Amino acid sequence: MHPFPLHWRSLTLAILLGLLSVRVAAFTDEPGLTKEQIKQFLLTAKVIDSRPARKGVTNTLRLTLTDGTITHDAHFQTIDEHSIGKKFSSGSTELMFVDSYKYNIAAYRLAELLGLDDMVPVYVERQWNGQKGSFGWWLPVKMDEADRVRQKLHSPDADSWNQQMHKIRVLDQLVYDTDANMTNVQIGEDWKIYRIDFGRAFRLFKTLKSENDLVQCDRQLLSRLKVLDGNELAAKTKGFLTKEEVEAVMARRNKIVEHFQKLVAEKGESEILY
């Protein structure tokens, strides 16, 4: 005869299974981490798996990391190409071409200064498997903008969607990404928008790529743009942006601020700022 009655054995098994499920959940589902905790995780967690990322042209990898408590994926991008001139299949050529993982990190640090770091994944620099690159926090997304357009889907909250997209467009004009495309705009389950992959950003142009994309602006974002300090930006992006690249960002910042001030004067603050 078993020393424990059947109902006690069933209860014990249920408790053990419950504890196991809690342990698995704690191991696989990250809690609400701060940005600093995410940075430290990306910098120090052990890589336990790697496979190719599904999209992108720069051979990025999707890595699985764990620190023994949390398990989460990361984008790993190592490209750091510099050339006097790059000719593309379209027949066009870009002089002083750069495609670098360093711009991912610079974009995140710029986003921090502007209060947009909730729309750009955390990126850090780290060496893995003998290569240095950017580790980017894998985002909880369901599709990208190209998927959304192809499937003809729409956010249930049009105002929230539009306001998020206005922020993304301001960021795009600021960083001047020559390879910006719809796959770089990621959409979460709650229709939150993220902007990823800045490898071909931070060109030296001091004009805006497409001023007409700037229709409205978040008030707080415009305030932060106005007080953005070039010395602070240079210090925060040291090692990732050159002096000339920082100067170009600041020149484009000036153009963006001037553009919105002009629109406010013409149409009224309530029509332009939200």
N, C-alpha and C positions, 0 to 999 in steps of 0.2 A: 504493500500500500504506500502511495506517495505521501511524504510527510506534510505536504500542503494540500488543503482542499482545492477542488477544481476552480471554485470562484476566486480563491486567492491567487492561484496560478494565472488565471485570466487577467486579474487586476494587475499583478506584477508585470506581466507581459505588456499590457497596455501602457503602464508607466514607463517601462524601458523604451518602448517604441516612441512614446511622447518625448522622452529625453533625447532620444536619437534624432528625432525630427527637429527639435530645437537646436541641437548641435549642428546638424546639416544646414539649417537655415542661417545660423550665425556664421557658418563658414563660407557660405556661398552668396549671401545677400549683404551687401555693404550697408551699414547704418548711415545716418545723416552725418557724414564727415565734413569737417571744415576744409577750406581750400588748402590750408597749411598741412593738414593731415593727409589730404590727397597727394600733395606734392611729395611728402615724405614717403608715402606708400610707393609712388612711382619711382622714387629714387632708390629705395632700399629693398622692396619686396622681391622675393625669389621668382625667377621665371620658370614655370613648370611645363609650358607648352607653347608652341609657335606654329602658325600656319599663314598662308598668304591672305591678305585682306582681299575682299571680293572686288572692290572697285579702286580705281586710281591707276596712274601710269608710271608711278615712281617706285614700284615694287615694295610697297609698304607691307609690313607683317602685322598680324594680330597675335599678340602675346597674351598668355594667361599668367597672372602674377598672384602670389599669395605670401602673406606674412605669418601664416599659421592660424590666423583668426578670420581675416578677410581674404576673399578671392575675387579678383576683378581683372578684366581685360584692358589692354592698352594697344594703341597704334604705335608701331615703331617705324620711323622713317629716317633713312641714313643719307639720302641724296644731298650732295653739296657740290653742284656743278657750276663752274665759272668759265665763261668763254668770251672771247672778243666779239664773236658773232655767231648766232645760232640760226640755221635755216630750217624752216618747218616744211612739212609735206604740202602745206597750202601754197608754198612758194614764197611766203613772207620771210623776212629776216629780222631778228632782233639783235641790235648791237649791245655790247656789254651785258650779255645774258647771264642771269643767275637763277638757279633753282636750288634752294637750300632748306634743309630741315630747320636751320637757325631762325628762319622767318616765322615758323610756327610759334616758337618760344617768344620772339619779339612781339608777335601779334597778341599773345595772351597777356604779356606784361603791359602793353599799350591798353588793352581792354580793361585791365585792373585799374589803370589810372582814370579811365573814363566811366567806370561803373558798369561795364559791359561784360565782366568776367563770368556772368551767369549765362552768357550766350556763346562763349568760346570755351572749349574744353581746356582743362589745365594741361599745359605742356611743360616738360622739364627736359634738360639735357642729361643724357646718361649713356654710358658705354655698356654694350652687351654683345657677347659673342665676337669680341675683337673689333667691333665697330661702334663709333660714337654717333648718336642721333637724337631725335626727339621722341620721348615717350609721352603719348597723349592719352588722357583718361577716356576710356571707351564709353560712349554716350548711350543712354537708353532710348534709342530711336526706332521708329517703325517704318520709316521710308525717307527718301530724300525728295527734294523739290521736283526733280525730273520724274520720279515715280508718281508724285501727286498730280502733276500736269498730265502725264500719260493716262492716269486712271480717272481724270476729271473729278477729283475729290476737292472738297472745300471745308475749311474750318467752320465749326458751328458758331464761332464767335468772330465775325468779320472784323470788328473794331480791334480786338486784341491781336488778330493776325496782322492787320495793316500796321498797327503801331510797332509790332515787333519787326516787320519788314522795313519800316522806315529807319529803325536803328541799324539794321544790317546794311542798308544802303549807305548810311553815313559812314559806317566802318569801312565799307568797300571803297568809298571815295578817298578815305583817309589813307588806307594802306596801298592803294593803286596796284591791285593784283591783276596781272595780264592774263591769268589763266582762270579767273573766276568763272564758275559755271554752276548749273543747277544742282549738280551732285555735291557741291560744297555746302549747300544749305540742307541741314538735317532736321527732321521733324519728329518730335517725341509723341508718346501715346496721348498726352494731353494737349497736343498741338503747340507745344513749346518749340521755338525755332532756335537752332544752333548754327554757327558758322565754323567750318573746319577747313584745314589744308590751305596754308598760306605760302607754299613753297615758291611761288613766282610773284610774290608781293614786294612792296617796298622799293618800287622803281624810283629813279631820280627825278622824274617829272615834277615840276612845281605847279602844274595846272591840274584840274580835276579831269578824271577819265570821262565822266558823264554827268555834268552839272544838272541836267534835266531829271536825273533820278532822285534828286533831292527836292521833295515836295513838302514834307512836314518833318518836324523834329521834336523829340522828347525834351521838355524844358530842362530837366536835370542834366541830360546829355549835353545840351547846348551850353549850359553853365560850366560844365566840366571842360568842354572844348575851349571856352574862353580863357580859362585859367591854366590850361595845360602848359607846363613849363618845359622848354627845350632842354635845359640842363638836367632836370629831373628825368626826362625821358631818356636822355643820353646815358645817365647813370644806371637807370633801371634796365636798359637794353645793351649795356656794355658787353662786348664780345659777340653780340648778335646783330647789331646794326652799326654801320659805319657813321662817321660824322656827317658825311654827305647825305646818307639815307635819313638820318634824323632831321637834318635841315629841310629835306624834301617833305617829310611828314609835317613839319611845322608850317611850311609854305602852303601846303594843301589845307591844313587846319585853318589858316587865315582865310583862304578862299571859301571854305565851308561856312565859317562864321559870317563873312561878308555876304554870302549868298542868302543866308537865312535872315539876316538883318534887313536886306533889301526886300525880301518877300514879306516880312512883317510890316515894313513901311508901306508897301503897296497894297496888301490885302488885309492887314490887321492881325494882331497877335493871336486872336481866337481861331483864325483860319489856318495858321501855320504851326503853332505850338500846342502840344497836348501834355 
